[in-house]
Amino acid sequence: MKRISGGVLHLVLIVWAALVTLPLLWAVVSSLKTDAEIFASPWSLPDAPQWGNWARAWQEAAIGRYLLNTLIVVGGALVLVMLLGALTAYCLARYDFPGNRLVYYLLVAGMLFPVFLALVPLFFVVDQLGMLGTYHGLILVYAAYALPFTVFFLHAFFRSLPSATAEAAFIDGCSHAGVFFRVMLPMARPGMVSVGIFNFLGLWNQYLLPLVLNPDPDRYVLAQGLAALAVSQGYRSDFSGLFAGLVIAILPVLLAYLLFQRQIRSGLTAGAVR
């Protein structure tokens, strides 16, 4: 019975891996074809790799500018949300004060609130602050969007860290800030790396918030740029350039996962054990 259940589980995993991997491989192969090859033989390899498709997508379709905009916005939001999220989670996990649980549950409840319900008031708030279509406006909104999940994820890590280590640091004359930055934060590194990767993936693929709050075409992020590229290249029937732009947008996320997959697994395992 165990062998049968194990075989079924492996079969399901193989099917799932194929469903995830094959579309990515097909997009990469299609980005190296001509438009005629894409329609004539969509499943075959290209006769000769068309690297010009990637150059055309990078230059003419402004994928390079969209990529830079995304790196600025996501990088700034990631630094901000990791700092604020770690500080908030640490305070809620290690210090008892009136309203502690109320603040924690309010932050957790933010994970359940559908973001599209806040788009209209959020648009007017950002507009009145003069931050509509700006990098810093989008960074602040991204950070606020990712903060509840970050606090929820890191709260368990800080709560499970041994108190004796912090007490020893206090006896040695370390301040509260020193204990956090020099002792507790390094001990929570697996959780920090894991939640950082999850936030990076979520913010990188964000489309709804920049669509509403970032109307300036010169500051489009990748999700907006790909949507505009799909429309423009579709009218021009330049599907090879569209596939090339799609692959360029996928590569940073794929590389981030490949580089940090071990840290992601260790962070999730540590969180599950604790």
N, C-alpha and C positions, 0 to 999 in steps of 0.2 A: 504493500500500500504506500509506504514511504517512497519507494522508487517511482511509482506511478505519479504521485503528487509532485515529486521532484522533477520528473520529466515534463509534466504539464507546466510547472513553473518556469523551467528553462525554455520551453517552447514559447510561452507568453513573453518572456524577456527577449527572445530572439526576434519575435514578430514586432515587439515594441521598438527594439533597436533598429530594425529595418525601416519601420515607419518614420523614425526620426532621422536616420542617416541618408536614406535614398533620396529624399527631396533636396537635401543639402548638396549631395553629389551631383544630382541632375542640374541644379542651379549653377554649380561651378562649371560643369561640362557645357551647358548652354551659353554661359558667358564667353566661351572660347569659340563659338560657332558664328557663322554668318546667319542673317535672317532667313535666307533660303534653306539652309541646313536645319534650322530649328523647326521649320514647318514640314520639310520633306522627310526628315528622319530624326524625330525628337529624341529617340532613345539611343542613338548611335554616337560614337565618338567623332569629334570633328576631323575633317580631312587634314586640315592644317590649323593649329591654334591661332586664333585671332586676338593677339595681345593688344591690338589697337582698340578693341572694344573697351578695355579697362582704361586706357589713356583717354579715350573719348568721354567716358563717363566721369573721369576725374576732372577733366578740364572743361569740356563744353557743358556738361550737366552740373557743374559746380559741386560735385560730391566732396571734393577736398575742403571747400569752405564749410559745407554742412558738417563734415567730420570735425573740423576745428571748433565750430560753434558747439557741437555736442560735447567735445572734450572739455571745453571751458565750463559749460553749464553743469554737466554731470560731475566733473572733478571738483568744482567749487561746492556743489550741493553735498557731495559725498564727504568732503572734509568737514563741512559744517554739521551735518547730521550725525557723523560718527563722534565728534567732540561733544555736541549737546546731548546726544542719546546716551553716550557712556556716562557723562556727568549726572544726568537725570536718573538713569538706571542705578548708578552707584548710590546716590543719595536715598532713593526709594528703598533699596535693598539693605542698606547698612545703617540707616538712621531712623529712629522712631520719633515721629512728631505728629501733632494733631492734623488729621486730614491726609495722612500718608496713603492709606489704602484708597481713599476717594480719588486722589490725584492719579494713582496707578490705574484704577479701573476706568477713569475718564480717558486716559491715554489709550488703554486697550480698546475701549469702545470706539475710539477713532478708527480702528482697523475695520470696523463693521459698517462705517458710514460710507455710502456710495459717493464717490468723488463727483459724479456728474450732477448730483443734487446741489453741490456747492459752486458750480461753475459760474452761474449768473452773479450771485453776490461777490464771489471771488474776483470776477472780472471788474466789477465796479470799484471794489476796494483797491485793487492793484492800479486801476486807471486813476483814481483820485490821489493815490500816492505818487503818481508820475512815473511808475515803473513798468507800464505796459510796453511790451516789445523791447525790454532791456535784459541784459544778462543777469544783473543782480536781482531783478524782480523774479525771473524764472528760477534762479538759484534758491531764493528764499522760499518760494512755493514748493519746489522739489524737496527741500529739506523738511518743511512742515509736513509734506505728504508722507515721507519715509520715517518720520520721527516715531510714531506709535509702534510700528513693527520693530524698530531698533531698540526701543526701551523694553518692549515685551521680550525680545530675544535675549538681551543682555542682563535683564533683571535676575534671571535664574542663575547665570554665571556668577555675578557678584554676590548673590545671596549664599551660594554654596562655597565660596572661598573661605579658608580657615581664618577665624578671628584672631588666632594667636599671632599670626604673621603681622597683622595690622597693629595689634597691641605692642608687639616687640618694637615696631617702628616708632610708635608714639613714645615708648620708654626711652628710646635712643634720641628723642628730641625732634622727631620729624613732625611737620605740620600736617593738617588735614589734606591740604593740596599736595604736599609731598608724598603722603601715604598713597593717595590716589594715583598720581602720575608715576611714581617711582616704584611702587610695590604692587598695588592691586591691578592697575591697568596692564602691566606686563604679564601678570598671572592669568588675565582674561584674554590673552592674545588669540587662542583658538576661536573663541566666540566672536571677537572683533573681526578676524579675517573672514569668518563665515558670513556674518551679517553684512560685512562690507561688500562681499561678492554678490550676495542677494540684492542689496540695494543698487549696486552697479548695474546688474542685469535689468532690474525693474525700471530704473531711471533711464537707462540707455534706450529701452524700448518704449518709453512713454510717448504717447501721441496726443491724447485728449487735452492735457494741460497746455502744451505748447501751441496746439491748434487754436485755443481760445485766447491765450495770454501772450502769444508771440506772433503778431501779424506782419512784422517786418521781414520781407523776403531775404534781405541780406543777413539776417540773423536766424534763419531757419535751422532747426536741428535736423538730424538725419531722418527721423520719421516723417517730418514735414517735407523734407527734400525728396524723399523717395515717393511720397504721394504725389508731389508736383511732377516728378520725373515720370511716374507711371502715366499721368495724363498727357504730358507733352510728347513723350516717346511713343505712347500708344497712337496718337494722332499721326506721328511721323512714321509709324510702323518700324521703329528702331528697337526691336525687342532684345537684340543682342546687347545693346547699350544698357537697357533696363536690367537685364540679368547681371551685367557687370557691376552696375551700381548696387544692386542687391547684395552681391557677394562681398563687395567692399564694406558694406554696412554690417555684414554678419561677422567678418573676420575679427574685429577687436573683441567681440563678445566670446567668440570661439577660442581665441588665444587666451583670454582671461581665464576661462574655465580650464583649459588644458594646463596652464601654468599653476593654477591654485587648486586643482581638484583634490590633491592630498590634504590641503588645509581645510577645504570644505568638508571632506569626509571626517577628519579628526574633530572638527568643531561640532558637527552634528552628533557624532558619537559621544563626545564629552558631554554635550547638553542632554543627550538621552540618558546617559548613565547617572548624571547628577539629578 
